[in-house]
Amino acid sequence: MTTLPAPRGRLSQARTLSDFTWLRVGGPADYLFQPADIDDLQSFLRELPADIPIFPMGVGSNLIVRDGGLRAVVIRLGRGFNTISVEGSIVTAGAAALDAHVARKAANAGVDLTFLRTIPGSIGGAVRMNAGCYGSYTADVLRKATIVNRQGEVVELTPEDLNFRYRQTDLPEGAVLISATFEGPSGNPEDLHAQMEAQLRKRDETQPTKDRSAGSTFRNPAGFSSTGQADDVHDFKAWKVIDDAGMRGATLGGAQMSPKHSNFLINTGAATAADLEGLGEEVRKKVYETSGITLEWEIMRVGDPLKE
């Protein structure tokens, strides 16, 4: 039996991950590691046998963990990795800092990172997925990202290193992102907060924010997110092709494509990961049959299915 390093943080065995995902599904990870600080994370990764896979996990807002769980050490950053500092137009945030908190603290200091306000999740996920909305993306404002690599070394990455694309980046294999530095345009704090309040109202009107979801299920076929403009073209939005395929409100077990916004996959109460992923695959099949478009998942799906 493999012996894992003894960290100062918390290391749990066979930890069920459903408690940590917004969709409230997921089987157990072999191990869950919650490091005390950067030094603890570095020493753990240095001593961890190279053949044991790791999976860095944020707040689980964009994730389906399959019912059989994960054969890996899941690394979840918490306190100690959620600080936010602002110096002039430069905002540095720990990977565990919530996007909404970063947007608010930046606005207080007159820095416009307002697009982050309505994005669910943490900064680590925002960088990894090049999160964006209203025509703005993480790539537009990121100046550097700091990781701990699989060898336990702290490394700084430039935007060029990350090779940002729509909902994708090239983070090194086995890297744990620990912080990111942004530079935003300046703005009046009151105006920035008013803009965020308007964005929140619009989101609540159009998205199932009271339901268990993981945000947008599929990437927009057009290859960009909403610009938020009145003349925004809807022909190649994921919700539009899902509607055209007749899949708004479709169900499978406890999973449903939200009647309010058809690109939101929701857990109505008793869904399994298999229900959610299965319904998503049904939607992909129907959309392809009706439009010839192959939808790509935006929600990350990891782990093993439950064995029969």
C-alpha positions as CSV (number, residue, x, y, z in Angstrom):
1,M,0.0,0.0,0.0
2,T,1.3,3.4,-1.0
3,T,2.3,5.7,1.9
4,L,1.5,9.4,1.3
5,P,3.4,12.3,2.8
6,A,2.2,13.6,6.2
7,P,1.2,17.2,5.6
8,R,0.4,19.9,8.2
9,G,-2.9,20.5,6.5
10,R,-5.8,18.0,6.3
11,L,-5.5,14.7,4.4
12,S,-8.6,12.6,4.3
13,Q,-9.1,9.1,2.7
14,A,-12.1,8.0,0.7
15,R,-13.7,11.5,1.0
16,T,-17.0,11.8,-0.9
17,L,-16.9,14.8,-3.2
18,S,-20.6,15.5,-3.6
19,D,-20.3,17.9,-0.6
20,F,-17.9,20.0,-2.6
21,T,-19.7,20.3,-6.0
22,W,-22.5,22.8,-6.8
23,L,-24.4,20.0,-8.4
24,R,-24.1,17.9,-5.2
25,V,-23.0,14.7,-7.0
26,G,-19.8,12.7,-7.0
27,G,-18.3,9.6,-5.5
28,P,-15.3,9.4,-3.2
29,A,-11.7,10.6,-4.0
30,D,-9.0,8.2,-2.9
31,Y,-7.6,11.2,-0.9
32,L,-8.6,14.8,-0.3
33,F,-5.8,17.1,0.6
34,Q,-6.4,20.6,2.0
35,P,-3.0,22.3,2.4
36,A,-2.3,24.6,5.3
37,D,-0.2,27.0,3.2
38,I,2.0,27.2,0.1
39,D,5.0,25.5,1.9
40,D,2.8,22.6,2.9
41,L,1.6,22.2,-0.7
42,Q,5.1,22.4,-2.0
43,S,6.5,19.8,0.4
44,F,3.5,17.4,-0.2
45,L,3.9,17.5,-4.0
46,R,7.7,17.1,-3.7
47,E,7.3,13.9,-1.6
48,L,4.2,12.5,-3.4
49,P,5.1,9.5,-5.5
50,A,5.1,10.5,-9.2
51,D,2.7,7.7,-10.2
52,I,-0.1,9.1,-8.0
53,P,-2.3,11.5,-10.0
54,I,-3.5,14.7,-8.5
55,F,-6.6,16.7,-9.3
56,P,-6.8,20.4,-8.3
57,M,-10.4,21.3,-7.4
58,G,-11.8,24.7,-6.8
59,V,-15.3,25.3,-5.4
60,G,-16.8,22.7,-7.7
61,S,-19.0,25.3,-9.6
62,N,-18.2,23.9,-13.0
63,L,-17.7,20.2,-12.3
64,I,-19.4,16.8,-12.5
65,V,-17.6,14.2,-10.5
66,R,-18.9,10.8,-11.6
67,D,-20.6,8.5,-9.1
68,G,-17.6,6.1,-8.9
69,G,-15.4,8.9,-7.6
70,L,-11.8,9.9,-8.5
71,R,-8.7,7.7,-8.4
72,A,-6.4,10.6,-7.4
73,V,-5.4,12.9,-4.6
74,V,-7.8,15.8,-4.9
75,I,-6.2,19.1,-3.8
76,R,-8.6,21.7,-2.6
77,L,-7.3,25.1,-1.6
78,G,-9.0,27.0,1.3
79,R,-7.9,29.6,3.8
80,G,-4.4,30.8,3.2
81,F,-5.1,30.8,-0.6
82,N,-8.0,33.3,-0.7
83,T,-6.3,36.7,0.0
84,I,-7.0,39.7,-2.3
85,S,-4.8,42.8,-2.5
86,V,-5.1,45.9,-4.6
87,E,-2.2,48.3,-5.5
88,G,-3.2,51.0,-8.0
89,S,-4.7,49.2,-10.9
90,I,-3.1,45.8,-10.0
91,V,-5.2,43.2,-8.2
92,T,-3.6,40.0,-6.9
93,A,-5.9,37.2,-5.7
94,G,-5.4,33.8,-4.3
95,A,-6.7,30.9,-6.4
96,A,-9.4,30.1,-3.7
97,A,-10.7,33.7,-3.7
98,L,-14.3,33.8,-5.1
99,D,-14.6,35.7,-8.4
100,A,-17.4,37.8,-6.9
101,H,-15.3,38.9,-3.9
102,V,-12.5,39.9,-6.2
103,A,-14.8,42.0,-8.4
104,R,-16.2,43.7,-5.3
105,K,-12.9,44.5,-3.7
106,A,-11.5,45.7,-7.0
107,A,-14.5,48.0,-7.5
108,N,-14.0,49.4,-4.0
109,A,-10.5,50.5,-5.1
110,G,-11.8,51.9,-8.4
111,V,-10.5,48.9,-10.6
112,D,-12.9,47.5,-13.1
113,L,-13.1,43.7,-12.9
114,T,-16.9,43.8,-12.9
115,F,-17.3,40.9,-15.4
116,L,-16.1,38.6,-12.6
117,R,-19.1,39.5,-10.4
118,T,-21.6,37.1,-12.0
119,I,-19.2,34.3,-12.7
120,P,-19.7,31.4,-10.2
121,G,-16.5,29.9,-8.7
122,S,-13.0,30.9,-7.7
123,I,-10.1,32.6,-9.3
124,G,-8.2,29.4,-10.0
125,G,-11.1,28.1,-12.1
126,A,-11.6,31.5,-13.8
127,V,-7.9,31.4,-15.0
128,R,-8.0,27.8,-16.0
129,M,-11.2,28.1,-18.0
130,N,-10.6,31.7,-19.3
131,A,-13.9,32.6,-17.7
132,G,-15.8,35.5,-19.2
133,C,-19.1,37.2,-19.8
134,Y,-20.4,40.5,-21.3
135,G,-17.6,40.4,-23.9
136,S,-14.8,40.4,-21.3
137,Y,-12.5,37.5,-20.5
138,T,-10.0,36.6,-17.9
139,A,-7.4,36.7,-20.6
140,D,-8.0,40.4,-21.2
141,V,-6.9,41.4,-17.7
142,L,-4.5,38.7,-16.5
143,R,-0.9,39.7,-16.1
144,K,0.6,36.6,-14.5
145,A,-0.4,33.4,-12.8
146,T,1.5,31.6,-10.1
147,I,1.5,27.8,-9.8
148,V,3.1,25.0,-7.8
149,N,4.2,22.4,-10.3
150,R,4.2,18.6,-9.8
151,Q,7.8,18.8,-8.5
152,G,6.8,21.3,-5.8
153,E,8.4,24.3,-7.4
154,V,6.7,27.8,-7.4
155,V,6.6,29.0,-11.0
156,E,5.2,32.2,-12.6
157,L,3.4,31.9,-15.9
158,T,2.7,34.7,-18.4
159,P,-0.5,35.0,-20.5
160,E,1.6,33.7,-23.4
161,D,2.5,30.6,-21.4
162,L,-1.2,29.9,-20.7
163,N,-2.2,30.3,-24.4
164,F,-5.7,31.5,-23.6
165,R,-8.5,30.4,-25.8
166,Y,-12.3,30.3,-25.5
167,R,-12.9,28.4,-22.2
168,Q,-9.4,26.9,-22.4
169,T,-5.8,27.4,-21.3
170,D,-2.6,25.3,-21.3
171,L,-1.9,24.9,-17.6
172,P,1.0,22.5,-17.1
173,E,0.0,18.9,-16.3
174,G,-0.2,18.4,-12.5
175,A,0.1,22.1,-11.8
176,V,-1.8,23.7,-8.9
177,L,-2.6,27.3,-9.5
178,I,-2.2,29.3,-6.3
179,S,-2.7,33.0,-7.3
180,A,-3.2,35.3,-10.2
181,T,-2.4,39.0,-10.8
182,F,-4.8,41.2,-12.9
183,E,-4.7,44.7,-14.2
184,G,-8.0,46.4,-14.8
185,P,-9.2,49.7,-16.2
186,S,-10.0,52.4,-13.7
187,G,-13.5,53.5,-12.8
188,N,-15.6,55.3,-10.3
189,P,-16.4,52.8,-7.4
190,E,-20.1,53.8,-7.2
191,D,-20.5,53.4,-11.0
192,L,-18.7,50.0,-10.9
193,H,-20.9,48.7,-8.1
194,A,-24.1,50.0,-9.9
195,Q,-22.9,48.1,-13.0
196,M,-22.5,44.9,-11.0
197,E,-25.9,45.3,-9.5
198,A,-27.4,45.6,-12.9
199,Q,-25.6,42.5,-14.1
200,L,-26.8,40.6,-11.1
201,R,-30.4,41.6,-11.8
202,K,-30.1,40.5,-15.4
203,R,-28.6,37.2,-14.4
204,D,-31.3,36.5,-11.9
205,E,-34.0,37.3,-14.5
206,T,-32.5,35.0,-17.1
207,Q,-30.7,32.2,-15.3
208,P,-31.9,29.6,-12.7
209,T,-29.8,31.0,-9.9
210,K,-31.9,29.4,-7.2
211,D,-31.4,25.9,-8.6
212,R,-28.5,23.5,-8.3
213,S,-26.6,24.0,-11.5
214,A,-23.0,24.3,-12.6
215,G,-23.4,27.4,-14.8
216,S,-23.4,27.0,-18.6
217,T,-23.4,23.4,-19.6
218,F,-22.0,23.7,-23.1
219,R,-19.7,26.2,-24.8
220,N,-21.3,28.5,-27.4
221,P,-20.8,27.1,-30.9
222,A,-19.9,30.6,-32.0
223,G,-16.7,30.4,-29.9
224,F,-17.4,33.4,-27.7
225,S,-19.6,34.3,-24.7
226,S,-22.4,36.9,-24.7
227,T,-21.3,40.4,-25.5
228,G,-24.2,41.7,-23.4
229,Q,-25.1,44.1,-26.2
230,A,-28.6,44.6,-27.6
231,D,-27.5,43.5,-31.1
232,D,-25.8,40.4,-29.8
233,V,-26.5,37.6,-32.4
234,H,-28.2,34.5,-30.9
235,D,-28.0,32.1,-33.8
236,F,-25.0,30.3,-32.5
237,K,-25.6,30.4,-28.8
238,A,-25.8,27.0,-27.1
239,W,-29.3,27.8,-25.6
240,K,-30.7,28.6,-29.0
241,V,-29.6,25.3,-30.7
242,I,-30.8,23.4,-27.6
243,D,-34.2,25.1,-27.9
244,D,-34.3,24.4,-31.6
245,A,-33.7,20.7,-30.8
246,G,-36.7,20.7,-28.4
247,M,-34.6,20.0,-25.3
248,R,-35.6,22.9,-23.1
249,G,-37.0,21.3,-19.9
250,A,-35.9,17.8,-20.9
251,T,-35.4,15.4,-18.0
252,L,-33.5,12.2,-17.1
253,G,-33.9,10.8,-13.6
254,G,-33.3,13.8,-11.3
255,A,-31.6,15.9,-14.0
256,Q,-33.2,18.6,-16.1
257,M,-32.3,21.2,-18.7
258,S,-33.7,24.3,-17.0
259,P,-37.0,25.6,-18.4
260,K,-35.7,29.1,-17.5
261,H,-32.4,28.8,-19.5
262,S,-31.9,25.7,-21.6
263,N,-28.1,25.7,-21.4
264,F,-28.3,25.1,-17.6
265,L,-28.2,21.6,-16.4
266,I,-29.8,21.3,-13.0
267,N,-30.2,18.8,-10.2
268,T,-33.8,18.8,-9.2
269,G,-33.1,17.1,-6.0
270,A,-32.1,13.4,-6.4
271,A,-30.0,13.4,-9.6
272,T,-26.9,11.2,-9.9
273,A,-23.9,12.2,-11.8
274,A,-24.9,9.6,-14.4
275,D,-28.3,11.3,-14.8
276,L,-26.7,14.7,-15.3
277,E,-24.0,13.5,-17.8
278,G,-26.5,11.2,-19.5
279,L,-29.0,14.1,-20.1
280,G,-26.2,16.3,-21.4
281,E,-25.2,13.6,-23.9
282,E,-28.8,13.2,-25.0
283,V,-28.9,17.0,-25.6
284,R,-25.7,16.8,-27.6
285,K,-27.2,14.0,-29.8
286,K,-30.4,15.9,-30.4
287,V,-28.6,19.1,-31.3
288,Y,-26.4,17.3,-33.7
289,E,-29.4,15.6,-35.3
290,T,-31.4,18.8,-35.7
291,S,-28.6,21.3,-36.6
292,G,-25.4,19.3,-37.4
293,I,-23.7,21.2,-34.6
294,T,-21.6,19.2,-32.1
295,L,-21.9,20.9,-28.7
296,E,-18.8,20.8,-26.5
297,W,-19.1,20.5,-22.8
298,E,-18.2,23.5,-20.7
299,I,-18.7,21.6,-17.5
300,M,-15.7,19.5,-16.6
301,R,-16.5,15.8,-16.1
302,V,-14.0,13.7,-14.2
303,G,-13.8,10.3,-12.4
304,D,-15.2,6.9,-12.9
305,P,-18.8,5.8,-13.4
306,L,-20.3,3.6,-10.7
307,K,-19.6,0.0,-11.4
308,E,-22.7,-2.2,-12.0
